[in-house]
Structures are given as structure tokens and as C-alpha cells.
Amino acid sequence: MLAPAANPLPPSPGRDTAQALQALIASGDDDIPLPGSGRTLQRWQALADVAQRDLSLIKLFEGHTDALAIQAELGVHAAQGIWGTWCAEPPDARLQCSAPDAQGRIRLDGRKAWCSGAQHVSHAIVSGWNPAGEPCLAAVAMDQPGVRVTGEGWNAVGMAGTASVDVWFDGAQALAVGAPHAYVQRPGFWHGGAGIAACWWGGAVGIGRVVLAQAARRHASPDPHQSAHLGQIDIALRSSAALLREAAAWIDAHPQANAQALALRVRLAVERDAGQVLWHAGRAVGAGPLCKNAGFARAMADLPVFMRQSHAEKDLAALGQQIDEEHDAWTL
């Protein structure tokens, strides 16, 4: 069983997500191992630990640490500051990048959607498209003319603390990061994709700890139905934790290999198991914590929205196509 937390899901400092992110970075908590460095599990443990506290906070913290990892992998020196990683590519928001000059400088034009923490980051890694129609990556400082952060693009209650709004670029100066296609072709792309699952798992653990704490208070006279729900939560969390550990070990043993199937498998399994935690937690604790425990209520609203970074059946189909030649992998 999980050990009960003394104060399950405490609110982040001042409930100000940006302030909490600044505190993490100022304390050096963003100095975590790079994926594929031999300590991938420790990286994911650090992400999961923040996710237990606050899912909006981990969304920004993971984006910051991902930006640092991307630049390290592609041989770019990251400037000091708070970074975002904005690489979603909806068809109605495509950022245009000019051809780089001799120093690698480019201009950015257009709208970028899903920009988490845009009002608070100092720099961002953004994806876009060059004049040849190839996907490219750029590092941009936010405090310059030609960058306009809007209040548009986010109306959800869940993950509201991320403020994932639209940002407009109008001739903003940036630096090219890697060659065209480098963002998705590098091994770390799928390492990072699997790391998101560790964030989802951490959020589910935070929810599970609230159920555990409530059950612990009734230890002298346990509710058998609540105990059954807690048992299901334990199974779900331990199952996906085992898969995360296996995935981290595989990545460290094969840091240059294509980890797409592995990342899809981990993401889909954690999404399934975290969904089980959400369902059983609500039934186990009743309306009280949902209405009176701000941290728990926030996590229950945040996690389903966060997990929609998964592409659901599209990812299941992609995984099925990946494993078509791997039947012998189903062994103990």
C-alpha cells in the first residue's frame, strides 16, 4: 500500500502557479537528469513529485525542463530564465519561420496556440515551418517587440493555472534550434513524450493519497467499499509505475534507439490507470473532499484535461501498427 501523506495535495505557494514555478527554479529543482543519460527514472521521479502537488505547476515545470533538454540534445546553450515549450501544431495556428542568416537568426510570424505560461516565461522553444515547408524549431525571448501574449485560447476550468493562451509573433527575432526536422527526429522526442506519462502518474498518485488519508482516519472502523476502491487505486498505480520503471531502464540502455512504441505504450497505460484512479477516488471519498478540499477538487478537474495530450484511439492504432512485428515480446 501507499504510505499516507501528512497533508495530501497541499496548495502550491499562494496558489500562484507562476510564483511556484519561479520558486522551483530558484532553488535549483530544475537541475534534473537529462532523458537517456542513465538516470531517466530519477528525472521522471522528479516530475512525478511536482505533479503530486499541482498539475498546472508540473505542466509549466515540465515545459521548462523539456526546453532545457531539447537545447542540450541539439547542442544549443540555453539562456538563463524560465522556459516554455510550445510545439503543438493545430492546423489553424502555424508559425512561419524565415530562413536563418549566417548567425542562425530567424524571424517568426503568425499565431502559436496552446502556449502554457506565456505571461510568465522569459523564453520559449517554439515549432514552426520554414519557407521550404519543413518543420523547424526556434528559441525566442518573450520580452521584445513583435511578441504579443493574448488572453485568448483557454476557457477550461481544468488546468486553468497553466493559462495556455495564444501568442502572436510579428517579425519577432529568434534563433534556429537544430536543423529542419530535428525536433521530431532526435531520440529525445519520444523520451520526452514518455516523461509526460510520469506527470500524469504523479497527478494520479496525489489523488490516490487523499483517498488513502481518508481511509486511514477510519482505520478503527474501515468502510469496506472505500477499501475496495483503494485497492483498485493501488493496483492501477503500481501497474503503471512498473511500466514506467521498465521504460526508463530501456531508454537508458538504448538512448539512441527509436522509443516511439515504448512511449505510446507507457502513455496509454498511464492514461488508462489514471482514469481508473479518478473514477474510484470520486466514489471512495464522496462529495465532501470534492467540495471542501481545494487541492483535491482542483486535481480531479485538472488531470482529465492534462491527459487529453494523449491522442486516445489514434495513439492506440499507432501502437498496434508498431507492434505488428513484435509478437515475441509478450513473454515473462
N, C-alpha and C positions, 0 to 999 in steps of 0.2 A: 504494500500500500504506500501511497504518497505520504510524506510527513506533513502534518498540518502546519500551515503558515500562521505566524503570530498575528499578522494583520493582512489578510488576503486582499489583494488588489488595492493597495493604498493609492490615493490620487497622486499624480506627479506634482512636483513643486509648483504651488499656486495654480494648479490646473492650467498652466500656460505651457503648451507643448513646445513652443519655441524656446522659452526660458529653460525648460527641462533639457532640451537638446543642447543648448549652449553650455549648461552645467556638465553634461556628459563629456562634451568635447574639451572643455576647460580642465576637467580632471584627468584627461588622458584616456578615458574609457574607449575612445575610438581607435586606439592603437591595438588592434586585434590582428591575429594571424591572417595572412592572405590565403584565399582558397587555393588548394592544391599545393600548399607549402609544407605539408607533413603534419599540419595542425588544423585541418579543416574542421574537425569536431569541436575544437576549442573555439573556433570562430563562430560556429553555429550555436554553441552553448552561450556565448556572449550575447548573440542576437536573441535567443530564446529568453534569456534572463531579463532583457529590457522589455520584450514583448509581454511577459507576465505582468509587468507593471502597467503598461499603457500601450495600446495598439497603434494609436495615432503617433505616439512618440517613436515606436520602433519603425514605422513607415518612413519617417524622416531620418532616423538614425541609420537604417539600412541603406537608404538612398545616399547618405553622406559616405558611409564606409564602402559602398559599391563604387562610387565615383573615384575614391582613392585607389581601390583595387584595379579598376579599369585603366587608370592612368599608369599605375605601376606595371601592369602587364604589357601595356603598349609603349612603355618607355618614355612617359611624359612626367615631368616634375610638377606635382600638384602644388598650387599656391595655397598659402595658409588661409583658413576661413571655414565657413560652413558650406558644404556642397550639396547640391541636389543632383539626381539622375533622372532625366526626363526623356525616355526613349520609346514611349508609346507612339504608335503610328496609325491613328484613326484616319480614314480616307479623306475626311473633311478638314484636316489640320496637318498639312505637310509643310515643313520648314524648308526653305530653299537656302543652299549654301553656295557661295561663289567659289570659283576656282582659287586655290591657295596661291599666294605670292611666294617669293623666294624664301621668306621667313616663316611660311606656313600660316600666315594670317588670312582670314576669310571674313566675309560679311554674311550676316544672317537676315533673312526677310521672311515674314509670314507669321502665322499663329501656331503656337505649341500648346497642346491640350494636356490635361492631367499633370500639371506642374505642382507637385506636392511641396508645401512650404515655400512657395515662391516669394511671399512677402518677407521671408526671414533669412533665406540663404544669401551668401555673398557671391557664390559661383555655381555654375551648373554644367554638367555634361548633357548635351542635347544631341539627338539624332536628327538628321535631315537628308537632303538629296542634292547632289551636285549637278552642274549643268549637263553632264552626260547621263543623268538619270540614275546614278549609282548611290546607294546608301552611304552616308558619311557620318562622322562624329565630330563634335566641336566642344571646346571648353570656353565658356563665356562668363565674363564678370557682369554682375547684375546692376552695379552702380554706375551706369553710363547712359548717355543719350542713345535713343534708339531701342530701349528696353522699357516696355510698359506692362506692369503687372495689373491684371484686371481683377474684379471681384466676381467674374462670371465662370460658369462651368461646373459648379458644385452645389447641389441642393440637398444632398443626402444628410440624414441625421447620423448614420453610422460613419465613422472616420471623419467626422466634421473637423476634428482638431488638425487634420493634415492640410486643410484649405487648399485642395488640389485644383487650382483655378487655371484659367487660360492666360498665357503670356504672349504679347505681340512683340515681334522684333522688326525693326525698320532700319536696315543698314547697320545693325549692331556689329561691333568688332569682336572677333573670336579667334581662337587658334584651332587649327585642324588637329585632331587626335587620331593617329594611325592613318593607314591607307583606306580608300573606299572598301567597304565590306568587312573591315577589320573587326567591327563591334560584334557581329554575329559569328564570324569565322574563328575567333580566338577560343581556346578551350574554356576560358573563364566565363564565357556567356552562359553555358549550362551549369557551371559551378554556382554562379550567382542565382540562377533560376531555382536550383535545389535549395539554396540558402533561404529563399523566401519561405519555403515549407517549414524551415526551423522557426521562423517568425510566427507562422500560423500555429505551429505546435505549441510554442511558448504562450500564445494567447489562450489556447485551449487549456493549458496547464493552469493559468491564472484563474480561469473559470472553475476548473475542477477543484482547486484549493478552497474556493468558497463553499462548495458542497461538502468537502471534507471537514472544514472547520465547523459547519453547522451540525454535521453528523457527530463530530467529536463532543460537542456540547450536550448531546443527548446520549452519551456513552452508557450511562447507567440504565437508560430505558430506550434502546435503539428502535427506530422505525424500520421495520423490515423492508418496506417499499423503498424508502430512501437508501437503505443499504444496498438493495438490488441495483438501483440507479448508479450508486457509487461504484459498485462492482463493474458495471458496464463502462463507466468512465475510465476506471483503472485499466481494463482490457484495451480500450481504444488508445489511450495514451502510451501504454507500454508497447503495443504493437507497432505504432508509427515511430516511437523512439528507437526501437530495434532496427527499423529500416533506415532511419536517419543515420544511426551509427554505422551500419553496413555501407551506406552510400558514401559517408565521409571517408571511411577506410579505403574504399575502392578509388575514390578521387585521388587520395594521397598516393596510392600505389600506381595509378595511371594518370598523372597530372596532364599529360598532353593528349590523352585519348578523347574521343567524342563521347560526351556524357549525356547526350540527349535522352536516350531511353531511360537511363538511370534517373535523371531529373524529372522526367514526366512521371515515372513510377512513384517517386517519392512525393511529388506534389499531389498526385491524385490520391495516394493512400492517406496522406495527412489531411487533405480536404475531406475525405470520407470519414476519417476518425474524428476530426474536429467537429464535423457536423453531428456525429453521434454524441459528442460531449455537450454540444449546445442543446440538443433535444433532451438528453437525460438530465442535464443540470436544471433546466426550467421546470421539469416535472418533480425533481427532487427537492427543490427549495421552496416552490410555491411563489406566490405574488409578493411576499414581504421583501426579500432582497431585491427583486426586480424593481420595486417601487421605492425602497428606502436605502439601498446600498448603491451609492452613485457610481462607484468603481465597477461593481458587478453589472449594473444596468448598462453602463457605457460599453463594457467589454462584450456583452451579449448583443448589443447593436452594432458594434464595430466589426467583430470577427466575420459575420456573413458578408459584409461589404468588402472587407480586405480579401477574403478568399475568392472573390469574383475576378481577381487577377488570373485565376485558373480559367482555361477555356473549355472546361467541362467535357462534353462528349467529343468535341473537336480534338482535345488532347488524348482522350481515350482511344480515338481512332488512330491518331498518330502513333501512340504507343503500340497498338495492335499491329500496325504495319512494321514498326521497328523490331518487334519480337518474332516475326514470322519465321525467321531462320534460327531461333534460339530455343527450341523445344527442350534441348538437353540441359538448359539452365534450371528447369523445375526439379531440382533434387535437394536432398538434405545433406 
